[in-house]
């Protein structure tokens, strides 16, 4: 299932993120994107990024924070929504510092662990999360 041959971080969205020159120690790429980077998804719509300290300060200087769709925390959208930055993740169950500190670096970018993606998708349990949950269950069953 994992596509190790493809350069998954060559997508233009990652180049937009790299261009911001944010401190890697202050953000993590979350949502479905870690699945994409591991070859468990074929496409992504945008990058969901959880940010703290200097990274959050930098993005709030570039865009105005609004309420996050989850109703928890704030969000800044850049590049017509291609990059969506959050200062919290979906509920008080999530510790931003742990999410960021436990990230995995791939091609110089920090990604959330797949187990965190699974937990997040279980918690949100939206219709659009069902395919990702099935894929992650198959992935874990084979590893």
N, C-alpha and C positions, 0 to 999 in steps of 0.2 A: 503494500500500500504506500509506503514512503518512497518518494521520488528523490533520491539523493543526487541525481545527475543534474537536475535543473537548478539554475541560480534563481531561487525564489525571491530574493531581495532586490532583484533588478527592476521590479515594477516601478513606474514613475512616482507612485505615492511614497515609496521609500526614499527616493531622491529628494522629494519635497521635504520630508522629515530630516534627512541628513543635512539639507541646506540650511536648516534652522540652527545647526550647531549647538544643540542643547546638551547639557551634561548627561551622559549616559547613566550616571548613578542617580539621576533624579526623575526617571520615567521608565515605564514599561509598556510595551505594545500588547494589547489584550484583545478581547472580543474573539472573533473567529480567525484572526490573522495568524496566531501561532499554529493552528491546524494547517493553514495554507503553506506556511514555511516548512512544516514537516511533511508536506505532500499528501495531507489528508483532506484537502479541499482543492478544487480546481480554480476558484476565483475569489476575489475579495471586492467589496464595494468601496470601503473606506478603511482608514486606520483608526481604531479606538485606542487611545493612549491615556494612561493614568499618570499624572505628573504631580510632583511635589517641589517644594523649595524653589531653587533657581530656574528649573524648567517651567514651573507654573508661573513664576514671575515673568519670564520671557514671553510666554504665549499670551498672558493677559496684557502685555504691553502691545501685542499685535492684534488682538481681538477682544471684544467685550464679552465677559462671562454672562451666561444666561443659566436658567435652571436646567439641570440635566433631565432628560426624558424619564428617567427612573423616579424623579422626584427627590432624589438624594444627591446633594452636592451641586456643583456647578460644572458648566461645559463651555469651552471656547472652540468654535469652528473656524478653521482656516482653509484657504484654497477651495472655496465653494463647498465646504463640508468634506473634502477629501481627507482632511485630518481633523479628528474630533478629540479634543483633550478634556479630561475629567480630573477634578481634584479629589474625588471620592469614587468608589465603585459600587453601584446599584443598591447597597444597603449598609447598615452599620455592622453587618457580619464580616465585612472586609477591612483588613488593616492595610492601608496604602503602603506603609513602610515595608511590611513583609512582602507584599506583591512585588515591589520594586527590588528589594534586597535579594529575593529568591529567583530573580529572572535569569534566563539563559541568554548568553550573548551569541548571536548568529550574524556573521558578516558585520560585526561591529555594532549591532543593534540589539537592545534588550527585549526579550519576548517572555511573556508569562508562561509558566509551566503548563503542560497539557492537563494535569490533574486540576489546576485552578480553572482552566477553561471548562472542563467537564462540570466542576462544582458550580460555576457561574451559570452555565446553560441549564443545569438542573434547577437552580434557584429561579431563573427567569421563566423557564418552561413555556416559552412561546411556541406557537406552531412552527415558526421558521427555525427553531432550535432542534426540532425533532430529528432531522436528518443528521445534524452534527452529533447529537447524542448517540444515534445508532452507529455512526462511523467511529466515534471514540470507544464505544463498548466493544466493537469488533477489534479495534486496535489493541485495547487492553487484553482482550481474550487471546490474542496471538502473541503477546509479549510477556 
